[in-house]
């Protein structure tokens, strides 16, 4: 009885879940894909990656992706086609504002802004430190090359995550752990994005590798500031980044 009363008290005093934190994994997938469609990041008629690829990119189980896509097909946002030319495609004329979970995603804008700024502070200091150590330059160059030839946003996202983990690896373990925590939180908000924009962001990766190879911490910091600040206008375009965005001098 005491345990039950304690749990009730704890529940009443706990902060309310807001934004996407109140959504199930399935509804989060629905929100992310639906928002990408609403913002025309995923175009009408565009083919989605295989369920397994989407699952890895969005950090959920494959069965969650399958159920989310089935429900989005019921909402009219995507189409499931059979046969050799079939697959899962964005509907030719997807309805607007059909998926209510998108609202919870948009509510998370202040959290996203804070996470981007937290990443900026951590990553600038981290690359300055790594530039004076021994980053795995061959691996970083390989990842940049693979991102240049990636065939879709799901594949690119996996390579991007590995790239940033590889950059951070020579730093002290405590710093790496904090950095990876922030990245993991940000990746929860990741949206599918056009490959042209992703390849543009990969040019920053190439510049960072060049700065690290030269052992130039100032150049590495400049590239990183540009890259992370760009998230305010690009990767999280759907979350109304507002005045938090800044430009490099």
C-alpha positions as CSV (number, residue, x, y, z in Angstrom):
1,X,0.0,0.0,0.0
2,X,2.8,2.4,0.8
3,X,4.5,1.7,-2.5
4,X,1.2,2.4,-4.4
5,X,0.7,5.7,-2.6
6,X,4.4,6.7,-3.3
7,X,3.9,5.9,-7.0
8,X,0.8,8.0,-7.2
9,X,2.5,11.0,-5.6
10,X,5.5,10.6,-7.9
11,X,3.2,10.5,-11.0
12,X,1.4,13.7,-9.9
13,X,4.6,15.6,-9.4
14,X,6.3,14.5,-12.6
15,X,6.5,17.0,-15.4
16,X,4.0,16.6,-18.2
17,X,5.4,15.1,-21.4
18,X,5.4,17.6,-24.2
19,X,6.1,17.6,-27.9
20,X,7.2,14.3,-29.5
21,X,8.1,12.9,-26.1
22,X,4.4,12.2,-25.6
23,X,4.1,10.2,-28.8
24,X,4.6,6.5,-29.2
25,X,7.4,5.3,-31.5
26,X,4.8,4.6,-34.2
27,X,3.3,8.0,-34.0
28,X,6.7,9.6,-34.1
29,X,7.4,7.9,-37.4
30,X,4.0,9.1,-38.7
31,X,4.8,12.7,-37.7
32,X,8.3,12.7,-39.2
33,X,7.3,11.4,-42.6
34,X,4.0,13.4,-42.7
35,X,5.9,16.6,-41.8
36,X,8.5,15.9,-44.5
37,X,5.6,15.5,-47.0
38,X,3.9,18.7,-45.9
39,X,7.2,20.6,-46.3
40,X,7.8,19.0,-49.7
41,X,11.0,17.5,-48.5
42,X,9.5,14.3,-49.8
43,X,7.9,15.0,-53.2
44,X,4.7,13.6,-54.7
45,X,5.6,10.3,-56.4
46,X,8.9,9.9,-54.6
47,X,9.7,6.4,-53.6
48,X,10.5,5.8,-50.0
49,X,13.5,3.5,-48.9
50,X,12.9,0.0,-47.8
51,X,11.3,-0.4,-44.4
52,X,14.6,-1.7,-42.9
53,X,16.5,1.3,-44.1
54,X,13.8,3.7,-42.7
55,X,13.9,1.9,-39.4
56,X,17.7,2.3,-39.0
57,X,17.6,5.9,-40.0
58,X,14.8,6.8,-37.6
59,X,16.0,4.6,-34.8
60,X,12.9,2.4,-34.5
61,X,11.9,-1.2,-35.1
62,X,11.1,-2.3,-38.7
63,X,7.6,-3.5,-37.6
64,X,7.0,0.1,-36.3
65,X,7.9,1.5,-39.7
66,X,5.6,-1.0,-41.4
67,X,2.6,-0.1,-39.2
68,X,3.3,3.6,-39.5
69,X,3.4,3.4,-43.3
70,X,0.2,1.3,-43.4
71,X,-1.6,4.0,-41.3
72,X,-0.2,6.8,-43.5
73,X,-1.5,5.0,-46.6
74,X,-4.9,5.0,-44.9
75,X,-4.5,8.8,-44.4
76,X,-3.8,9.2,-48.1
77,X,-0.3,10.5,-47.7
78,X,1.5,7.5,-49.3
79,X,0.6,4.7,-51.7
80,X,1.6,1.1,-51.6
81,X,2.1,-0.4,-55.0
82,X,2.8,-4.0,-56.0
83,X,5.0,-5.4,-58.7
84,X,8.4,-4.7,-60.1
85,X,7.8,-1.0,-60.4
86,X,5.9,-0.9,-57.1
87,X,6.9,0.0,-53.5
88,X,6.0,2.8,-51.1
89,X,5.6,6.2,-52.7
90,X,4.4,9.6,-51.6
91,X,0.9,10.1,-52.9
92,X,0.4,12.2,-56.1
93,X,-1.8,14.7,-54.2
94,X,-1.3,14.1,-50.5
95,X,-3.8,15.8,-48.2
96,X,-2.5,18.7,-46.0
97,X,-2.7,18.6,-42.2
98,X,-4.2,15.1,-42.1
99,X,-1.8,13.7,-39.5
100,X,-2.4,15.3,-36.1
101,X,0.9,14.0,-34.6
102,X,2.7,16.6,-36.7
103,X,1.5,19.2,-34.2
104,X,3.3,17.5,-31.3
105,X,6.5,17.5,-33.4
106,X,6.2,21.3,-34.0
107,X,5.7,21.9,-30.3
108,X,9.3,20.6,-29.8
109,X,10.9,23.6,-31.6
110,X,12.3,25.2,-28.4
111,X,13.9,21.9,-27.4
112,X,15.4,21.5,-30.9
113,X,16.9,25.0,-30.8
114,X,18.5,24.3,-27.4
115,X,19.9,21.0,-28.6
116,X,21.4,22.6,-31.7
117,X,23.0,25.3,-29.6
118,X,24.3,22.6,-27.2
119,X,25.8,20.7,-30.0
120,X,27.4,23.8,-31.4
121,X,29.2,24.5,-28.1
122,X,30.3,20.9,-27.7
123,X,31.4,20.2,-31.3
124,X,33.4,23.4,-31.8
125,X,35.5,22.6,-28.8
126,X,35.7,18.9,-29.7
127,X,37.1,19.4,-33.2
128,X,39.7,21.9,-31.9
129,X,40.9,19.2,-29.5
130,X,40.7,16.4,-32.1
131,X,42.7,18.5,-34.7
132,X,45.7,18.3,-32.3
133,X,45.3,14.5,-31.9
134,X,45.2,11.6,-34.4
135,X,41.7,11.4,-36.0
136,X,41.1,8.4,-38.3
137,X,41.5,10.4,-41.5
138,X,41.3,7.4,-43.9
139,X,38.0,6.4,-42.4
140,X,36.6,9.9,-42.4
141,X,37.6,10.3,-46.1
142,X,35.9,7.0,-46.9
143,X,32.7,8.1,-45.2
144,X,32.7,11.4,-47.1
145,X,33.0,9.5,-50.3
146,X,30.2,7.1,-49.4
147,X,27.9,10.0,-48.5
148,X,28.6,11.5,-51.9
149,X,27.3,8.3,-53.6
150,X,24.5,7.5,-51.1
151,X,21.3,6.8,-53.0
152,X,18.8,8.0,-50.4
153,X,18.3,9.9,-47.2
154,X,18.2,6.8,-45.0
155,X,21.6,5.6,-46.1
156,X,23.1,9.1,-45.9
157,X,21.8,9.6,-42.3
158,X,23.5,6.4,-41.1
159,X,26.8,7.4,-42.7
160,X,26.5,11.0,-41.3
161,X,26.1,9.6,-37.8
162,X,29.1,7.3,-38.2
163,X,31.2,10.3,-39.5
164,X,30.5,12.4,-36.5
165,X,31.2,9.5,-34.1
166,X,34.5,8.9,-35.9
167,X,35.5,12.6,-35.6
168,X,34.8,12.5,-31.9
169,X,36.6,9.3,-31.1
170,X,40.0,10.7,-30.2
171,X,38.5,13.0,-27.6
172,X,38.3,12.1,-23.9
173,X,35.7,9.5,-23.1
174,X,33.6,11.8,-21.0
175,X,33.4,14.4,-23.7
176,X,32.5,11.8,-26.3
177,X,29.7,10.4,-24.1
178,X,28.2,13.9,-23.7
179,X,28.5,14.7,-27.4
180,X,26.9,11.4,-28.4
181,X,24.0,12.0,-26.0
182,X,23.3,15.3,-27.6
183,X,23.5,13.8,-31.1
184,X,21.2,11.0,-30.2
185,X,18.6,13.5,-28.9
186,X,18.9,15.6,-32.1
187,X,18.6,12.5,-34.3
188,X,15.2,11.8,-32.7
189,X,14.0,14.8,-34.7
190,X,15.6,13.9,-38.0
191,X,13.4,14.4,-41.0
192,X,13.9,12.9,-44.5
193,X,15.6,15.5,-46.6
194,X,16.3,16.0,-50.3
195,X,19.6,14.5,-51.4
196,X,20.8,17.8,-53.0
197,X,20.8,19.4,-49.6
198,X,22.4,16.4,-47.9
199,X,25.2,16.4,-50.5
200,X,25.7,20.2,-49.8
201,X,26.1,19.4,-46.1
202,X,28.7,16.7,-47.1
203,X,30.9,19.4,-48.5
204,X,31.2,20.7,-44.9
205,X,32.3,17.2,-43.9
206,X,35.0,17.3,-46.6
207,X,36.2,20.7,-45.4
208,X,36.4,19.5,-41.8
209,X,38.5,16.5,-42.8
210,X,40.9,18.8,-44.7
211,X,41.2,21.0,-41.6
212,X,41.8,18.0,-39.3
213,X,44.4,16.6,-41.7
214,X,46.2,19.9,-41.6
215,X,46.1,19.9,-37.8
216,X,44.4,23.3,-37.9
217,X,42.0,23.7,-34.9
218,X,40.8,27.2,-36.0
219,X,39.8,26.1,-39.4
220,X,38.1,23.0,-38.0
221,X,36.1,25.3,-35.6
222,X,35.0,27.6,-38.5
223,X,33.8,24.7,-40.6
224,X,31.9,23.2,-37.6
225,X,30.2,26.5,-36.7
226,X,28.9,26.8,-40.3
227,X,27.8,23.2,-40.4
228,X,25.9,23.1,-37.1
229,X,24.4,26.6,-37.5
230,X,23.1,25.4,-40.8
231,X,20.8,23.0,-39.0
232,X,18.6,26.0,-38.0
233,X,17.7,26.6,-41.6
234,X,17.9,23.2,-43.1
235,X,17.6,19.9,-41.2
236,X,15.0,21.4,-38.9
237,X,13.2,23.7,-41.3
238,X,9.8,22.4,-40.1
239,X,10.3,23.5,-36.5
240,X,10.4,27.3,-36.9
241,X,13.9,27.9,-35.7
242,X,13.2,31.6,-35.6
243,X,15.7,34.1,-34.2
244,X,18.0,31.4,-32.8
245,X,19.7,31.1,-36.3
246,X,22.8,33.1,-36.8
247,X,25.3,33.6,-39.6
248,X,29.0,33.3,-39.8
249,X,31.1,36.4,-39.9
